[in-house]
Amino acid sequence: MSPLHLNKQTSSKNPSNLPHVVILGGGFAGLAAGKALAKYPVKITLVDKENHHLFQPLLYQVATAGLSAADIAQPLRHIFSGQSNLTTLMDEVVDFDLDASKVHLRSQSLSYDYMVVALGVTTGYFGNQQWARFAPGLKTLDEATELRRRVLSAFERAELANDPDEAALWLTFVVVGGGPTGVELAGAIAELAQHVMAKDFRHIDSTKAEVHLIEASPRLLNNFPEGQSSYAHKRLTKMGVKVHLGEPVTSVSAEGVTLSQSTISSGTILWAAGVEANSVANKLGQVPRDRAGRLEVNPDLVLPNSENVFIAGDLAKMSDLKGKQVPCLAPAATQMGRHAAKQIARDLAGRPLQPFIYFDKGNMATIGRSSAVANYRKISINGYFAWVAWLGVHLVFLMGMRNRISVFLNWVWSYLAWRQGARIITKKLPGRSDG
Ligand SMILES: Cc1cc2nc3c(=O)[nH]c(=O)nc-3n(C[C@H](O)[C@H](O)[C@H](O)COP(=O)(O)OP(=O)(O)OC[C@H]3O[C@@H](n4cnc5c(N)ncnc54)[C@H](O)[C@@H]3O)c2cc1C
């Protein structure tokens, strides 16, 4: 490992002489990096195109009207208001000049001594970007509110339809992708239709709504033990979800989806199937990447063609020293962000960089009310206790006390009353041509 280039003659009395650390992205990795550098004599600039940190694990509840957008996001300025060595910029990264140690934002360019790139991933359509219009993904608050608009509007469209076939089309929901997000979305839409909407419409019977969950591989929840995949499958089937396994989607249109062996007509298609690296990361030069474009980084998280650029979070593709593939999960992103920060501190102290070791905190997915799967090392639990654990973990890791209280009260209310508090449509009803 070659030492990073830096004049370490810095003075904490004169902030302008302090090493400048630029952190790109205020997600789990960027946030952890910023916080871990709080006590070091560095000047930090954290850049994000949004003004908030988003708790993505609860996005599906915004998409299915269980929570409001503000419940799962927290302004970055507020999070760092007490950290005097960090400045937040709401701006978009557009390009890099690694040779000059510069990053170009939409409004200005920043020079850095160290840079942590934690820009995450976006929804991937396996080369079929034209499907995005008909089947939006779920990565941002905008996307979650768009999904909510489509799901709630579908019930309204069905209520307005004079033709029963048209009503049936609007009451058919397709979720593509049988990972945790797809399972969570399918379960939540089934519950919405069966229980929450059931009493509120006069013409349609929302309990007749069909929810299809499509997965190309032979089982749901591929990253979980097989027993938990079949548990999730059975639970969803009991909730009325039609699960299609081993059937890749071959086309998506305003009319519905075509699978390898069948076609499903649907007015609402939600995409939870793939990820691809943030496109701006293509501008980081000739670096090995996986098929999704994620950057294969050195064991210490340094970008291969640089000495002072760290990649952290979902954007980094790596196996740790023990050969363990680091997954695209919030705890992994947090650990990487923290590790990158520690390496910067080590380098400033003239110490060699250390490899990243991932500490596996397990995996969880909720299926519906009182039902989830959770595993930690060799321990797997399914059902009610997994669900309670899921609720607890998500409350604890959600950012901000106000949000925790609001989410907790919402959950209690929904549980007791079978009501969803965020059933508001704020934009016009989409027509078929809107996707
Ligand atoms: C729907 C969903 C459910 C999930 N559920 C779970 C779960 O239950 N448990 C779990 O552990 N993990 C879950 N994850 C995964 C987890 O959220 C990610 O692993 C984690 O968010 C990755 O953190 P990150 O910091 O790498 O990226 P992100 O959190 O995605 O942050 C990237 C940041 O970069 C910013 N950004 C992007 N492009 C630019 C640009 N050009 N300029 C400036 N800023 C930019 C974005 O606004 C964002 O704030 C889920 C993810 C999703 C989408």
The ligand as an SDF file (V2000), in Angstrom:
LIG
                    3D

 53 58  0  0  0  0  0  0  0  0999 V2000
  -36.4090   -0.1540   -0.9100 C   0  0  0  0  0  0  0  0  0  0  0  0
  -35.1470   -0.5360   -0.1700 C   0  0  0  0  0  0  0  0  0  0  0  0
  -35.2320   -1.3180    0.9730 C   0  0  0  0  0  0  0  0  0  0  0  0
  -34.0750   -1.6590    1.6680 C   0  0  0  0  0  0  0  0  0  0  0  0
  -34.1900   -2.4110    2.8120 N   0  0  0  0  0  0  0  0  0  0  0  0
  -33.0850   -2.6790    3.5310 C   0  0  0  0  0  0  0  0  0  0  0  0
  -33.1820   -3.3700    4.7690 C   0  0  0  0  0  0  0  0  0  0  0  0
  -34.2830   -3.7520    5.1900 O   0  0  0  0  0  0  0  0  0  0  0  0
  -32.0510   -3.5790    5.4750 N   0  0  0  0  0  0  0  0  0  0  0  0
  -30.8400   -3.1630    5.0190 C   0  0  0  0  0  0  0  0  0  0  0  0
  -29.8350   -3.3380    5.7130 O   0  0  0  0  0  0  0  0  0  0  0  0
  -30.6950   -2.5170    3.8540 N   0  0  0  0  0  0  0  0  0  0  0  0
  -31.7980   -2.2710    3.0950 C   0  0  0  0  0  0  0  0  0  0  0  0
  -31.6750   -1.6040    1.9140 N   0  0  0  0  0  0  0  0  0  0  0  0
  -30.3280   -1.2980    1.3940 C   0  0  0  0  0  0  0  0  0  0  0  0
  -29.7540   -0.0680    2.0500 C   0  0  0  0  0  0  0  0  0  0  0  0
  -30.7010    0.9630    2.0860 O   0  0  0  0  0  0  0  0  0  0  0  0
  -28.5200    0.3300    1.2550 C   0  0  0  0  0  0  0  0  0  0  0  0
  -27.5940   -0.7310    1.3560 O   0  0  0  0  0  0  0  0  0  0  0  0
  -27.8980    1.6160    1.7820 C   0  0  0  0  0  0  0  0  0  0  0  0
  -28.8020    2.6840    1.6450 O   0  0  0  0  0  0  0  0  0  0  0  0
  -26.6090    1.9320    1.0190 C   0  0  0  0  0  0  0  0  0  0  0  0
  -26.0730    3.1010    1.5430 O   0  0  0  0  0  0  0  0  0  0  0  0
  -25.1630    4.0480    0.6300 P   0  0  0  0  0  0  0  0  0  0  0  0
  -24.6910    5.1320    1.5460 O   0  0  0  0  0  0  0  0  0  0  0  0
  -24.1790    3.2600   -0.1100 O   0  0  0  0  0  0  0  0  0  0  0  0
  -26.1480    4.6250   -0.4790 O   0  0  0  0  0  0  0  0  0  0  0  0
  -27.4820    5.4470   -0.3150 P   0  0  0  0  0  0  0  0  0  0  0  0
  -28.1020    5.2570    1.0180 O   0  0  0  0  0  0  0  0  0  0  0  0
  -28.2770    5.0990   -1.5260 O   0  0  0  0  0  0  0  0  0  0  0  0
  -26.9970    6.9780   -0.4060 O   0  0  0  0  0  0  0  0  0  0  0  0
  -26.5050    7.5430   -1.5840 C   0  0  0  0  0  0  0  0  0  0  0  0
  -26.6560    9.0420   -1.4540 C   0  0  0  0  0  0  0  0  0  0  0  0
  -26.0240    9.6480   -2.5740 O   0  0  0  0  0  0  0  0  0  0  0  0
  -26.8290   10.7120   -3.0350 C   0  0  0  0  0  0  0  0  0  0  0  0
  -26.5200   10.9200   -4.4600 N   0  0  0  0  0  0  0  0  0  0  0  0
  -26.6970   10.0500   -5.4630 C   0  0  0  0  0  0  0  0  0  0  0  0
  -26.2460   10.5670   -6.6240 N   0  0  0  0  0  0  0  0  0  0  0  0
  -25.7720   11.7870   -6.3340 C   0  0  0  0  0  0  0  0  0  0  0  0
  -25.1460   12.8090   -7.1100 C   0  0  0  0  0  0  0  0  0  0  0  0
  -24.9100   12.6590   -8.4320 N   0  0  0  0  0  0  0  0  0  0  0  0
  -24.7810   13.9420   -6.4850 N   0  0  0  0  0  0  0  0  0  0  0  0
  -24.9980   14.1100   -5.1480 C   0  0  0  0  0  0  0  0  0  0  0  0
  -25.5740   13.1770   -4.3850 N   0  0  0  0  0  0  0  0  0  0  0  0
  -25.9510   12.0310   -4.9580 C   0  0  0  0  0  0  0  0  0  0  0  0
  -28.2470   10.2340   -2.8100 C   0  0  0  0  0  0  0  0  0  0  0  0
  -29.1560   11.3300   -2.7430 O   0  0  0  0  0  0  0  0  0  0  0  0
  -28.1090    9.4980   -1.4820 C   0  0  0  0  0  0  0  0  0  0  0  0
  -28.3700   10.3320   -0.3770 O   0  0  0  0  0  0  0  0  0  0  0  0
  -32.8120   -1.2360    1.1960 C   0  0  0  0  0  0  0  0  0  0  0  0
  -32.7270   -0.4480    0.0330 C   0  0  0  0  0  0  0  0  0  0  0  0
  -33.8910   -0.0990   -0.6380 C   0  0  0  0  0  0  0  0  0  0  0  0
  -33.8090    0.7550   -1.8700 C   0  0  0  0  0  0  0  0  0  0  0  0
  1  2  1  0
  2  3  1  0
  2 52  2  0
  3  4  2  0
  4  5  1  0
  4 50  1  0
  5  6  2  0
  6  7  1  0
  6 13  1  0
  7  8  2  0
  7  9  1  0
  9 10  1  0
 10 11  2  0
 10 12  1  0
 12 13  2  0
 13 14  1  0
 14 15  1  0
 14 50  1  0
 15 16  1  0
 16 17  1  0
 16 18  1  0
 18 19  1  0
 18 20  1  0
 20 21  1  0
 20 22  1  0
 22 23  1  0
 23 24  1  0
 24 25  2  0
 24 26  1  0
 24 27  1  0
 27 28  1  0
 28 29  2  0
 28 30  1  0
 28 31  1  0
 31 32  1  0
 32 33  1  0
 33 34  1  0
 33 48  1  0
 34 35  1  0
 35 36  1  0
 35 46  1  0
 36 37  1  0
 36 45  1  0
 37 38  2  0
 38 39  1  0
 39 40  1  0
 39 45  2  0
 40 41  1  0
 40 42  2  0
 42 43  1  0
 43 44  2  0
 44 45  1  0
 46 47  1  0
 46 48  1  0
 48 49  1  0
 50 51  2  0
 51 52  1  0
 52 53  1  0
M  END
$$$$
